[in-house]
Amino acid sequence: MATYGPCFAAVLSVVSFLLIASAVPLDVSYDERGIKLNGQSRIIISGSIHYPRSTPEMWGDLIIKAKAGGLNAIETYVFWNAHEPLYRQYDFEGNKDLVRFIKTIEDAGLYAILRIGPYVCAEWNYGGFPVWLHNLPGVELRTNNTVYQNEMKTFVTLIVDMMQKHGLFAIQGGPIIVAQIENEYGNVEWAYGNNGKSYINWCAQLAESYGVQVPWIMCQQSDAPSPMINTCNGWYCDQFSPNNPKSPKWWTENWSGWFKVWGMKDPHRTAEDLAFAVARFFQYGGSLKNYYMYHGGTNFDRTAGGPYITTSYDYDAPLDEYGNLNQPKWGHLKRLHELIMSMEEILTHGVKRDVDYGNMMSGTVYMYEGKQSCFLGNANQSQDFTVNLMGSNYTVPAWSVSILPNCYTEVYNAAKINGQQTVMVKLPNEANNQTEPYELKWDWRPEHPESLHQGVAKGSVMTANELLDQKTVTNDTSDYLWYLTSLDLSKNDSLTSKAITLHVHTNGHIVHAFVNGKHVGSQWGTSDLLEFIMEKDVKLKHGKTNSISLLSVTVGLQHYGANFDTVNVGIHGPVKLIGNKGQSDEVTVDLSTNSWTYKVGLNGMEEKGLQLDNARHQHGWKSYNLPSNRLLVWYKTTFKAPMGSDPVVVDLQGLGKGTAWVNGHNIGRFWPSFVASEDGCTATCDYRGAYNSDKCLTNCGKPSLRWYHIPRSFLQDDGNKLVLFEEFGGTPLHVRFQTVTAGTICATTDEGKKLELSCQGGRVMSEIKFASFGEPTSVCGNYARGSCEAPNTPSVIQKQCLGQESCTLDVSENTFGPTGCHLNVYRLAVEATCDSP
């Protein structure tokens, strides 16, 4: 057993299954069974909530909902490029206030898992690294390189010292019980050779040097040096074993869903499959499990990585992007968590005996102090099995786990959802009876393309006789970089009298080309084909200087893979002019080594600050001749905040691609014109069988992302300003503001259970559309009565639930009356409408 710090005499309360963090210092240790807090073995069920992907005003609500869902810990990464976007310029304000976030966890009585990294992946821009790091002379990232290691040590030390200063480690009475150094390095270590091994040993020594007296983990690190704990990331980790037999079996990333990229459909992971994975993990001796994500949130500003990760990071998590309960996932897991925590003592102390029934059917019995608890796990994806346990028969559906806390009564099965499903809807903005979109009044102004004037571009940052990598020039301060050059075309030039083609070879992600100020073409890659060649016919002026302006646009920098930091982005060439392409007299003029002038960003953004709430340049806006389908244009309007407290979104259908700001807050990139393909979606999803991100897809043939989250804290009661930069061309006339809320709730529940129904957000049940206790059939929205039922069911539910935000029903004949038939198990099905009170 490894131990950290002196053993304190404080005895921790076990009144509830959640052992809350307190101001009392905790001795944190671990053995092969799991973590120990003041010597007491603990089960930890955690969920990832990333503080920069929401707002401080949302944190408390998200964490309380996580606690209500049965979690006793919250995990977060620490995002280096969010805190140090420019060298030694730190930002810990607003939604980057890490200390405030950890204290919010503490205030809720939960533990914290701090994954410092500082490489995080997380589908976050550049994997969380600041790009200035890449631009340091002599640097090589994530390897045995002194320049990098010095910077990594400086940042990690900054974070550790900050946590210690505020007393946030467990030994100080704070909530942090586990910390992480590096992240998923074992997946790419092979690419770094011996230097990779040296680097991971150095990381371990650095972590231990801080003496913070909590365990340090290294996920996906099969050669983690002691005392680092190797942990598992993935869809399923029940078969994982740590590399050190003295280390516990921990699961740092149970992927609750999946992320989205522009042009992709919506991925979903069923509640049944997720519960199956969790139950099997605890069946086979796991003791710390973290959902990645429990709340995904929003990639505000330019934080989305990729390339091509969308602004929404909903992840199909138990809490949706806006913080609503994602039902039935949240409730189905809540019941599992409560059951696992009720078995905490026997799972962490008991003797475990496994039984193999064959055909992927297994049983596990835990025994401790005369008590026993059992798991029956069926990993066969097509066959149900009936097994005999302790003299009784139990049928376990395919791809499910049954849990019998006393080895006699099945209390939970992963495939049987006995809870609520919520259908969320988007409602129009009714503030002061606005009838959007017609009441929105739009102003606009153009963003003029840059070009050289007498060899000079105002605001340019450098000139070079080569094509440079985009991140090297921009330092990632903008998505936009102008590559500017010129060409004198004399009458004797080889291109004279020929049809001319502009050839641009780029490493992504988008190129807009202008010749002599005229747009000649645009092109973009896809998430799986970022590098491309754009060829456009152009006309040059003979005997004059011709300007060639290429606007290169990034859509999130590479965030994962071996040497991901060195992946080229921007225009690396060649850039050529081709005369009579494909003909016998074809002539090529290579411009790659021309004198290229570089200008970072957009004039309206960097120089005029049009996106800011207090923009310096208020003149130049026009309220007449509103353009549609115009490239590089700014739009702005004002709107009233939607009434109530439901989450707010803006529908940007009709626009092309660009960036949106509300009252100066960057709510992220938009790209509703990027439509997912028509193929691959299913109306229903079979939870059985191993999950992957191509299973259970929806939203085929529709925009990858149409609605964009506006946190309530970004809004004022009146006079809110929306500013859009439209890059591709579209129309703002269809823009509208909406709220997201529960529209319909449904549930099917077995007899003997309690059913909790809730509309969330202050809405109440206004109509019971269906209610039957007996043998109802079908699914939400299409329920049907069976051959028998308790006739009083609708009136009973109406009496208990109508006009209420929530109600709890005891599902039994005592509640609803006799059904008039004899079934092994009766079921209740309910469908209700939620509305404003």
C-alpha positions in Angstrom: 0.0 0.0 0.0 1.2 3.5 -0.9 0.4 6.2 1.7 0.5 10.0 1.7 0.9 12.0 4.8 0.2 11.4 8.5 -2.9 9.5 9.5 -5.4 11.8 11.1 -7.8 10.6 13.8 -10.9 12.2 12.4 -13.7 9.7 11.7 -15.7 10.5 8.6 -19.4 10.4 8.6 -21.1 7.6 6.7 -24.7 8.7 7.3 -25.2 8.9 3.5 -23.5 7.2 0.7 -21.8 10.4 -0.3 -18.8 11.1 2.0 -18.5 14.8 1.6 -15.3 16.7 1.6 -14.8 18.9 4.6 -12.3 21.3 6.0 -10.8 18.4 8.0 -7.5 17.4 6.5 -7.6 14.0 4.9 -4.9 11.4 4.8 -5.1 10.0 1.3 -3.6 6.6 0.5 -4.4 3.7 -1.7 -3.9 0.0 -2.1 -4.8 -2.5 -4.9 -8.5 -2.2 -3.9 -8.8 1.5 -4.2 -8.4 4.9 -2.6 -8.4 5.3 1.2 -9.5 8.5 3.0 -8.3 8.6 6.6 -7.8 4.8 6.2 -11.4 4.2 5.0 -11.7 2.5 1.6 -13.9 4.4 -0.8 -15.7 4.0 -4.0 -15.3 7.1 -6.2 -17.9 7.9 -8.9 -16.8 11.1 -10.7 -17.9 13.1 -13.7 -16.0 15.5 -15.9 -17.2 19.1 -16.0 -14.7 21.4 -17.7 -14.9 24.9 -16.2 -14.1 26.9 -19.4 -16.9 25.1 -21.3 -19.6 26.7 -19.1 -19.7 29.9 -17.0 -19.2 30.5 -13.2 -22.9 31.2 -13.0 -23.6 27.7 -14.3 -21.0 25.8 -12.2 -23.0 25.5 -9.0 -26.1 24.2 -10.7 -24.1 21.7 -12.8 -22.3 20.4 -9.7 -25.5 20.1 -7.6 -27.1 18.1 -10.4 -24.1 15.9 -10.6 -24.3 15.3 -6.9 -28.0 14.6 -7.1 -27.2 12.1 -9.9 -25.1 10.0 -7.4 -21.6 11.4 -8.0 -19.2 12.1 -5.1 -16.4 13.7 -7.2 -15.9 16.1 -10.1 -13.0 15.9 -12.5 -11.6 18.6 -14.7 -8.6 19.2 -16.9 -6.5 22.3 -16.5 -6.2 24.2 -19.8 -2.7 25.7 -20.3 -3.6 27.8 -23.3 -6.7 29.2 -21.6 -4.5 30.4 -18.7 -1.4 31.5 -20.5 -2.5 32.3 -24.1 0.6 34.5 -24.5 4.0 34.0 -22.9 3.8 34.9 -19.2 0.4 36.6 -19.6 -1.9 34.8 -17.3 -5.7 34.7 -17.2 -7.7 33.2 -14.3 -10.7 35.4 -14.6 -14.4 34.6 -15.5 -14.9 31.0 -16.7 -11.1 30.5 -16.3 -11.2 31.0 -12.5 -9.9 27.5 -11.6 -9.8 28.2 -7.9 -13.4 29.4 -7.8 -14.4 26.2 -9.7 -12.6 23.9 -7.2 -14.1 25.8 -4.3 -17.6 25.4 -5.9 -17.0 21.7 -5.9 -15.9 21.9 -2.3 -19.0 23.9 -1.3 -21.2 21.2 -2.8 -19.5 18.6 -0.5 -17.8 16.7 -3.4 -14.2 15.6 -4.0 -12.2 16.9 -6.9 -9.9 15.1 -9.4 -7.4 17.6 -10.9 -5.9 16.5 -14.3 -3.2 19.1 -14.7 -1.6 17.5 -17.8 -0.7 20.0 -19.1 -1.4 18.3 -22.4 -5.1 17.5 -22.2 -6.4 16.4 -25.6 -10.1 17.0 -24.8 -10.9 18.0 -28.4 -9.6 21.4 -27.2 -7.6 23.7 -29.5 -4.0 22.4 -29.8 -4.6 19.9 -27.1 -4.5 22.7 -24.5 -0.9 23.8 -25.4 -0.4 27.5 -26.0 1.0 27.9 -29.6 3.8 30.3 -28.4 5.3 27.1 -26.8 5.6 25.6 -30.3 7.3 28.8 -31.5 10.1 28.7 -28.9 13.6 28.2 -30.4 14.8 24.6 -30.1 11.6 23.3 -28.5 10.2 19.8 -29.0 6.9 19.1 -27.2 6.1 16.1 -25.0 9.6 14.6 -25.1 12.9 14.8 -23.3 13.6 18.4 -24.4 14.9 21.0 -21.9 13.1 23.9 -23.4 9.7 22.2 -23.2 10.3 20.6 -19.8 11.3 24.0 -18.3 8.0 25.5 -19.5 5.9 22.6 -18.5 7.5 22.6 -15.0 6.8 26.4 -14.7 3.1 26.0 -15.6 2.5 22.8 -13.5 4.3 24.5 -10.6 2.1 27.5 -11.0 -1.1 25.4 -10.8 0.1 23.3 -7.8 1.2 26.3 -5.9 -2.1 28.0 -6.6 -4.0 25.0 -5.3 -1.8 24.9 -2.2 -2.1 28.6 -1.6 -5.9 28.3 -1.4 -5.8 25.1 0.7 -7.4 22.9 -1.9 -5.5 19.6 -1.6 -7.0 17.0 0.7 -4.1 17.1 3.2 -5.1 20.8 3.7 -8.7 20.0 4.1 -9.5 20.7 0.5 -11.4 18.6 -2.0 -8.6 17.5 -4.3 -7.9 13.8 -3.7 -6.3 12.8 -7.0 -4.0 14.6 -9.5 -2.9 13.8 -13.0 0.4 14.4 -14.8 0.6 14.1 -18.6 -2.3 12.5 -20.5 -2.7 9.4 -22.7 1.0 9.5 -23.5 1.2 5.7 -23.7 -0.9 5.9 -26.9 1.9 7.8 -28.7 5.1 7.1 -26.7 6.4 4.8 -29.4 6.9 7.8 -31.7 9.4 9.4 -29.3 11.6 6.4 -28.8 14.0 6.4 -25.8 13.3 10.1 -25.2 9.7 9.3 -24.6 10.6 6.8 -21.9 12.9 9.4 -20.3 10.3 12.0 -20.5 7.6 10.0 -18.8 10.0 9.2 -15.9 10.8 12.9 -15.6 7.0 13.6 -15.4 6.7 11.1 -12.6 9.6 12.7 -10.7 8.2 16.2 -11.2 4.8 15.1 -9.8 6.3 13.5 -6.8 8.5 16.5 -6.1 5.5 18.6 -5.1 4.7 16.6 -2.1 1.0 17.3 -2.3 0.2 14.0 -0.6 -2.4 12.7 -3.1 -2.0 9.9 -5.6 -0.8 10.9 -9.1 -2.3 9.2 -12.1 -1.1 8.7 -15.7 -4.0 7.5 -17.9 -3.3 5.1 -20.7 0.3 4.6 -19.5 1.1 0.9 -19.4 4.7 1.7 -18.3 3.8 4.2 -15.6 6.7 4.4 -13.2 5.8 3.8 -9.5 4.1 5.3 -7.7 2.2 6.8 -10.6 -1.1 4.9 -11.1 -1.9 3.8 -14.7 -5.6 4.2 -15.4 -7.9 3.3 -18.3 -9.7 5.4 -20.8 -12.3 4.0 -23.2 -15.9 2.7 -23.8 -15.3 -0.3 -21.6 -12.6 -0.9 -18.9 -13.9 -3.9 -17.1 -11.0 -6.1 -18.4 -8.3 -3.4 -17.6 -5.5 -4.2 -15.2 -3.0 -1.6 -14.1 0.7 -2.3 -14.8 1.6 -2.3 -11.1 -0.1 -5.1 -9.0 -0.2 -2.7 -6.1 -2.2 -0.1 -8.0 -6.0 0.0 -7.9 -8.2 -0.5 -11.0 -9.3 3.0 -12.0 -11.2 4.3 -15.0 -10.5 8.0 -15.7 -12.5 8.3 -18.9 -15.8 6.4 -19.5 -16.9 8.0 -22.7 -20.6 8.8 -22.1 -21.1 9.7 -25.7 -18.9 11.3 -28.4 -17.9 14.7 -29.8 -19.0 16.2 -33.1 -17.1 17.6 -36.0 -18.4 19.9 -38.7 -20.2 17.8 -41.4 -20.8 14.9 -39.0 -24.1 13.5 -37.7 -25.1 13.5 -34.0 -23.6 10.5 -32.1 -25.5 8.9 -29.2 -24.6 6.3 -26.6 -27.5 4.6 -25.0 -28.2 4.7 -21.3 -28.4 0.9 -21.3 -25.0 0.4 -22.8 -23.4 3.1 -20.6 -24.9 1.5 -17.5 -23.8 -2.0 -18.7 -20.2 -0.7 -18.9 -20.3 0.9 -15.4 -21.9 -2.2 -13.8 -19.3 -4.5 -15.3 -16.4 -2.3 -14.2 -17.6 -2.6 -10.6 -18.4 -6.3 -11.0 -14.8 -6.9 -11.9 -13.2 -5.0 -9.1 -13.1 -1.3 -10.2 -13.2 1.3 -7.5 -12.8 4.7 -9.2 -14.8 5.6 -12.3 -15.1 9.0 -14.0 -17.6 9.9 -16.8 -16.0 11.8 -19.7 -18.1 13.8 -20.0 -20.8 14.3 -17.3 -21.4 17.8 -18.7 -19.8 18.6 -22.0 -20.7 22.2 -22.5 -19.8 24.7 -25.2 -16.5 25.5 -27.0 -16.8 29.2 -26.6 -14.5 31.6 -28.6 -11.8 29.6 -30.5 -11.3 26.8 -28.0 -12.7 24.0 -30.2 -9.9 21.8 -31.4 -9.8 19.2 -34.1 -9.5 20.4 -36.6 -13.3 20.8 -37.3 -14.6 20.1 -33.7 -18.0 21.9 -33.4 -18.8 24.7 -31.0 -21.2 22.4 -29.2 -19.5 19.9 -26.9 -22.7 18.3 -25.8 -21.1 14.8 -25.9 -24.6 13.2 -25.2 -23.6 13.5 -21.6 -25.9 12.9 -18.6 -26.2 16.8 -18.4 -26.8 18.3 -21.8 -24.8 21.2 -23.3 -27.1 23.7 -21.5 -27.1 21.9 -18.1 -30.5 20.1 -18.5 -30.9 16.6 -17.3 -30.4 14.3 -20.3 -33.1 11.7 -19.6 -33.2 8.7 -19.4 -29.4 8.7 -19.1 -29.1 10.8 -16.0 -31.8 9.0 -14.0 -30.8 5.5 -15.1 -27.3 6.1 -14.0 -28.4 7.8 -10.8 -30.1 4.6 -9.7 -27.0 2.6 -10.5 -24.8 5.0 -8.6 -27.0 4.8 -5.5 -27.0 1.1 -5.5 -23.2 0.8 -6.0 -22.6 3.2 -3.2 -24.9 1.3 -0.9 -22.6 -1.7 -1.5 -19.4 0.3 -1.0 -18.2 -1.6 2.1 -18.5 -5.1 0.6 -17.1 -4.0 -2.7 -14.0 -2.5 -1.2 -13.4 -5.1 1.6 -15.1 -8.3 0.5 -13.6 -11.4 -1.0 -14.5 -11.7 -4.6 -15.4 -15.0 -6.4 -16.1 -15.1 -10.1 -18.2 -17.8 -11.9 -18.0 -18.4 -15.6 -21.3 -19.8 -16.9 -20.0 -19.9 -20.5 -21.2 -18.1 -23.7 -20.0 -14.7 -22.2 -22.3 -15.1 -19.1 -20.6 -14.6 -15.8 -21.4 -14.1 -12.1 -19.5 -12.4 -9.3 -20.1 -12.8 -5.6 -18.6 -10.5 -3.0 -18.6 -11.7 0.6 -17.7 -9.7 3.7 -18.6 -10.2 7.4 -21.4 -12.6 6.7 -22.9 -10.5 3.9 -22.9 -11.1 0.2 -23.6 -9.2 -3.0 -23.9 -10.5 -6.5 -23.5 -9.4 -10.1 -24.8 -11.4 -13.0 -23.2 -10.2 -16.2 -24.3 -11.1 -19.7 -21.9 -9.9 -22.4 -23.5 -11.8 -25.2 -25.0 -9.3 -27.5 -27.9 -11.4 -28.8 -28.9 -14.0 -26.3 -30.7 -13.7 -22.9 -29.6 -16.2 -20.3 -31.3 -17.8 -17.3 -28.9 -18.9 -14.6 -29.3 -20.5 -11.3 -27.8 -18.6 -8.4 -28.1 -19.7 -4.8 -31.0 -22.0 -5.8 -33.0 -19.4 -7.7 -33.3 -18.7 -11.4 -32.6 -15.3 -12.9 -33.0 -14.2 -16.5 -30.4 -11.7 -17.6 -31.1 -9.9 -20.9 -28.4 -9.8 -23.6 -25.7 -7.2 -23.0 -26.7 -6.3 -19.5 -25.8 -6.7 -15.8 -28.1 -7.6 -13.0 -27.2 -6.5 -9.5 -28.5 -8.4 -6.5 -27.2 -6.6 -3.4 -28.2 -9.5 -1.2 -27.7 -12.2 -3.8 -31.4 -12.9 -3.8 -33.3 -9.9 -5.1 -32.5 -8.2 -8.4 -32.6 -4.5 -7.7 -31.1 -3.2 -10.9 -30.6 -4.4 -14.5 -28.6 -2.2 -16.9 -31.0 -3.0 -19.8 -34.2 -2.1 -17.9 -34.8 1.6 -17.7 -37.3 2.3 -14.9 -37.3 6.1 -15.3 -38.2 9.2 -17.2 -37.4 10.1 -20.8 -37.5 13.8 -21.6 -38.1 15.3 -25.0 -36.6 18.8 -25.1 -38.1 21.5 -27.3 -37.0 24.9 -28.4 -39.6 27.7 -27.8 -39.7 31.1 -29.5 -38.6 34.3 -27.7 -41.7 35.8 -26.2 -40.0 38.8 -24.5 -42.4 41.7 -24.8 -44.4 39.7 -27.4 -41.6 39.8 -29.9 -42.4 37.9 -33.1 -39.0 37.0 -34.3 -37.4 37.0 -36.8 -39.3 39.8 -38.3 -38.7 42.3 -35.4 -34.9 42.0 -35.7 -33.4 45.1 -37.3 -30.1 44.5 -39.0 -27.1 46.7 -39.7 -24.2 45.6 -41.8 -20.8 46.6 -43.1 -18.3 44.9 -45.4 -14.9 43.4 -44.4 -12.7 44.5 -47.3 -10.2 42.0 -48.6 -6.6 42.9 -47.9 -4.1 43.6 -50.7 -0.7 45.2 -51.1 -0.5 48.8 -52.0 2.9 49.8 -53.4 4.2 46.6 -51.7 2.8 47.5 -48.3 -0.1 46.3 -46.3 -1.3 48.3 -43.3 -1.0 46.3 -40.1 1.2 43.5 -41.5 3.4 41.6 -39.1 6.2 40.4 -41.4 7.5 39.7 -44.9 9.3 36.6 -46.0 10.4 35.1 -49.3 8.6 31.8 -48.4 5.3 30.5 -47.4 5.1 30.1 -43.6 3.1 27.9 -41.3 0.0 29.7 -40.1 0.4 29.0 -36.4 4.0 30.3 -36.6 2.8 33.7 -37.8 -0.4 34.1 -35.9 0.8 32.6 -32.6 -2.9 31.4 -32.6 -4.2 34.8 -31.9 -6.7 34.6 -34.8 -8.3 32.1 -37.2 -7.4 34.3 -40.0 -4.1 35.0 -41.8 -3.6 37.0 -45.0 -0.9 35.8 -47.4 -0.2 38.7 -49.7 2.0 39.0 -52.7 2.1 40.8 -56.1 3.2 40.1 -59.7 4.2 42.4 -62.5 3.0 41.1 -65.8 4.8 42.6 -68.7 3.9 42.2 -72.3 6.9 39.8 -72.7 5.9 37.7 -69.8 5.4 34.0 -70.6 1.9 34.1 -69.2 0.8 36.8 -71.6 -2.1 35.8 -73.9 -2.7 32.6 -72.0 -5.6 31.4 -69.9 -4.3 31.6 -66.4 -5.1 29.3 -63.5 -4.3 30.1 -59.9 -3.0 27.0 -58.1 -2.9 27.0 -54.3 -1.8 23.9 -52.3 -2.8 24.3 -48.7 -2.7 22.2 -45.5 -6.0 23.7 -44.4 -8.4 24.5 -43.5 -10.1 27.1 -45.7 -8.8 29.4 -48.4 -10.5 32.5 -49.9 -8.6 33.8 -53.0 -8.7 37.4 -54.3 -6.9 38.7 -57.4 -6.7 42.5 -57.7 -9.3 42.7 -55.0 -11.8 40.5 -56.7 -12.9 37.2 -55.2 -11.9 34.3 -57.5 -12.8 31.4 -55.3 -13.1 29.7 -52.0 -12.5 26.1 -50.9 -12.4 24.1 -47.7 -11.4 20.7 -46.5 -13.2 18.1 -44.4 -12.3 16.6 -41.1 -10.8 13.6 -42.8 -9.2 15.5 -45.8 -7.7 18.8 -44.6 -5.0 19.1 -47.2 -6.3 20.1 -50.7 -5.5 22.0 -53.9 -7.6 24.9 -55.1 -7.4 25.9 -58.7 -9.3 28.8 -60.1 -9.3 30.6 -63.4 -8.1 34.2 -63.0 -7.5 37.3 -65.1 -4.4 39.4 -64.7 -3.7 42.9 -65.8 -0.9 43.2 -68.4 1.7 45.8 -67.9 0.6 46.4 -64.3 1.2 45.1 -60.8 -1.3 42.4 -59.9 -2.1 41.7 -56.2 -2.8 38.2 -55.1 -4.4 37.9 -51.6 -5.1 34.6 -50.0 -7.1 34.5 -46.8 -6.2 31.2 -44.9 -8.6 30.2 -42.2 -8.1 27.6 -39.4 -11.0 25.8 -37.8 -9.3 24.6 -34.6 -5.8 23.3 -34.4 -4.8 19.6 -34.2 -5.3 18.3 -30.7 -4.2 14.7 -30.7 -1.7 12.2 -32.1 2.1 11.7 -32.1 3.8 15.0 -32.8 0.4 16.6 -33.4 2.0 19.9 -32.5 4.1 19.9 -35.7 1.2 19.2 -38.1 1.3 21.9 -40.8 -1.5 24.3 -41.1 -2.1 27.2 -43.6 -0.7 27.6 -47.1 2.6 25.7 -47.5 2.5 25.7 -51.2 3.2 25.6 -53.9 1.3 28.6 -55.0 1.5 28.8 -58.8 0.1 30.6 -61.8 -0.4 28.1 -64.7 -0.8 29.3 -68.3 -2.8 27.1 -70.6 -3.0 24.4 -68.1 -3.0 20.9 -69.6 -2.1 22.1 -73.1 1.2 21.5 -75.0 2.3 25.1 -74.3 1.6 25.0 -70.6 3.7 27.5 -68.6 4.1 27.6 -64.8 5.2 30.5 -62.7 5.9 29.4 -59.1 5.1 32.2 -56.6 6.1 30.2 -53.5 9.4 32.1 -53.1 7.9 35.5 -53.9 8.0 38.2 -51.3 5.0 37.3 -49.1 3.6 39.8 -46.7 1.6 38.4 -43.7 -1.3 40.1 -41.9 -3.0 38.5 -39.0 -6.7 38.7 -38.5 -9.5 40.8 -39.8 -9.6 44.6 -40.0 -13.1 44.7 -38.4 -12.0 42.5 -35.6 -8.4 43.4 -34.7 -8.4 47.1 -35.7 -11.9 48.3 -35.4 -13.1 45.9 -32.7 -16.6 45.6 -34.2 -17.3 42.5 -32.1 -16.8 44.3 -28.8 -19.7 45.5 -26.6 -18.2 49.0 -26.6 -16.8 49.0 -30.2 -14.7 52.0 -31.0 -15.9 52.4 -34.6 -19.7 52.9 -34.6 -19.7 54.7 -37.9 -19.7 52.8 -41.2 -22.7 50.5 -40.4 -25.5 50.6 -42.9 -29.2 49.8 -42.3 -30.2 49.7 -45.9 -29.6 47.2 -48.8 -28.9 44.3 -46.5 -26.8 41.9 -48.5 -27.4 38.2 -48.8 -24.8 35.6 -49.8 -22.0 38.2 -49.6 -18.5 37.1 -48.6 -16.7 38.7 -45.6 -19.5 40.9 -44.1 -20.4 42.0 -40.6 -24.0 42.0 -39.3 -25.4 43.3 -36.0 -28.8 43.5 -34.3 -30.3 44.1 -30.9 -32.7 41.8 -29.1 -34.5 41.4 -25.8 -33.5 38.6 -23.5 -36.0 35.7 -23.5 -38.1 35.6 -20.4 -37.7 33.0 -17.7 -34.7 31.0 -16.7 -34.5 28.3 -19.4 -31.3 28.1 -21.4 -31.1 30.4 -24.4 -29.9 29.5 -27.9 -29.7 31.5 -31.2 -30.8 29.7 -34.3 -28.4 30.7 -37.1 -30.1 28.8 -39.9 -29.5 30.6 -43.2 -26.0 31.7 -42.4 -22.8 30.3 -43.9 -19.8 30.2 -41.6 -18.2 32.7 -39.2 -18.1 33.8 -35.6 -20.8 35.2 -33.3 -20.7 37.5 -30.3 -23.4 38.5 -27.8 -22.7 41.7 -25.8 -19.0 41.2 -26.6 -18.9 37.6 -25.5 -17.6 35.2 -28.2 -20.1 32.3 -28.3 -18.0 30.4 -30.8 -17.7 29.6 -34.5 -20.9 28.9 -36.5 -21.2 26.8 -39.6 -24.8 25.9 -40.2 -24.2 25.6 -44.0 -22.1 22.5 -43.4 -24.7 19.7 -43.7 -24.2 16.1 -42.6 -24.6 13.4 -45.2 -28.0 11.7 -45.8 -26.8 8.2 -44.9 -26.1 6.3 -41.7 -28.8 7.4 -39.3 -31.3 5.1 -37.6 -34.7 5.7 -36.2 -34.0 3.3 -33.3 -30.9 2.2 -31.6 -30.1 -1.3 -30.4 -28.1 -0.9 -27.2 -26.7 -4.4 -27.5 -23.1 -4.9 -28.7 -20.0 -2.9 -28.3 -20.5 0.8 -28.9 -18.5 3.0 -31.3 -18.9 6.5 -32.5 -20.6 5.4 -35.8 -23.4 3.6 -33.9 -26.7 5.3 -33.1 -26.4 8.4 -35.3 -29.1 11.0 -35.9 -29.4 14.3 -37.8 -28.6 13.0 -41.3 -29.0 15.6 -44.0 -29.2 18.5 -41.6 -26.7 21.2 -40.4 -24.1 19.8 -38.1 -24.9 22.6 -35.7 -27.8 25.0 -36.1 -28.4 26.3 -32.5 -25.7 28.1 -30.5 -25.7 28.4 -26.7 -25.9 31.9 -25.1 -25.4 31.6 -21.4 -27.9 33.6 -19.4 -25.0 35.5 -17.7 -24.0 36.9 -21.1 -27.4 38.6 -21.3 -29.0 41.9 -20.1 -32.7 42.3 -19.6 -32.9 44.6 -22.5 -30.6 46.1 -25.3 -28.6 42.9 -26.0 -26.3 43.1 -29.1 -25.6 40.2 -31.5 -22.7 40.7 -33.8 -22.0 38.2 -36.6 -19.0 37.9 -38.9 -20.1 36.1 -42.0 -17.3 34.5 -43.9 -19.0 32.5 -46.6 -22.1 34.3 -47.4 -25.6 33.8 -46.1 -28.5 35.8 -44.7 -29.3 36.8 -41.2 -33.0 37.2 -41.9 -33.8 33.8 -40.4 -31.9 34.3 -37.1 -34.0 33.9 -34.0 -33.6 33.5 -30.3 -35.2 30.5 -28.5 -35.2 28.8 -25.1 -34.6 25.1 -24.5 -37.0 23.3 -22.2 -38.8 20.1 -21.5 -41.7 19.6 -23.8 -42.8 16.0 -23.2 -41.9 13.5 -20.5 -42.4 9.8 -20.8 -41.7 6.8 -18.5 -42.2 3.1 -18.3 -41.6 1.5 -14.9 -41.9 -1.9 -13.4 -44.2 -2.7 -10.5 -42.5 -2.3 -7.2 -40.4 0.7 -8.2 -40.9 4.4 -7.5 -41.3 6.6 -10.6 -40.1 10.2 -10.4 -41.5 12.6 -13.0 -40.1 16.1 -13.5 -40.5 18.9 -16.0 -37.4 20.8 -14.9 -36.9 24.5 -15.0 -40.1 25.6 -13.2 -42.4 24.1 -15.8 -45.4 22.0 -14.7 -47.3 19.0 -16.0 -50.2 20.5 -17.9 -51.7 17.3 -19.5 -51.4 13.6 -18.9 -51.5 12.4 -22.5 -51.3 8.7 -21.7 -51.3 6.6 -18.5 -51.7 2.9 -18.2 -50.8 0.4 -15.5 -50.9 -3.2 -16.7 -49.2 -4.3 -19.8 -48.8 -1.1 -22.0 -46.8 -1.5 -25.2 -44.6 0.5 -27.6 -42.5 3.6 -26.9 -42.7 7.3 -26.0 -45.1 9.1 -28.3 -46.7 5.9 -29.4 -47.9 4.1 -26.3 -50.7 1.7 -26.5 -52.9 0.0 -23.9 -52.6 -3.8 -23.4 -55.3 -6.3 -22.8 -55.6 -5.4 -19.2 -55.0 -2.3 -17.0 -56.0 -0.6 -13.8 -58.8 1.8 -14.9 -58.0 4.4 -12.3 -54.5 5.0 -13.5 -55.1 8.2 -15.4 -57.2 9.8 -12.7 -54.6 8.9 -10.0 -51.7 10.4 -11.9 -53.7 13.5 -12.8 -54.5 14.0 -9.1 -50.9 13.6 -8.0 -49.0 15.2 -10.9 -51.1 17.8 -12.8 -49.9 21.4 -12.1 -46.8 20.0 -10.4 -43.2 20.5 -11.5 -42.5 17.0 -10.2 -44.2 14.1 -8.6 -43.3 10.6 -7.3 -45.5 7.6 -8.0 -45.4 4.3 -6.1 -45.9 1.8 -9.0 -48.2 -0.8 -7.5 -51.8 -2.0 -7.4 -52.1 -0.3 -4.1 -51.7 3.0 -5.9 -53.6 2.3 -9.1 -56.0 -0.5 -8.2 -56.4 -4.0 -9.5 -55.7 -4.7 -13.2 -58.1 -7.6 -13.5 -55.4 -9.9 -15.0 -52.5 -12.0 -13.7 -49.0 -11.1 -15.0 -45.6 -11.8 -13.5 -44.7 -8.1 -13.7 -47.0 -5.1 -14.3 -45.7 -2.0 -15.9 -46.7 1.7 -15.8 -46.4 3.9 -18.9 -46.9 7.6 -18.7 -46.7 10.5 -21.1 -47.2 14.1 -20.0 -46.9 17.5 -21.4 -44.8 20.2 -19.7 -45.8 23.9 -19.9 -45.4 27.2 -18.2 -47.4 27.4 -14.9 
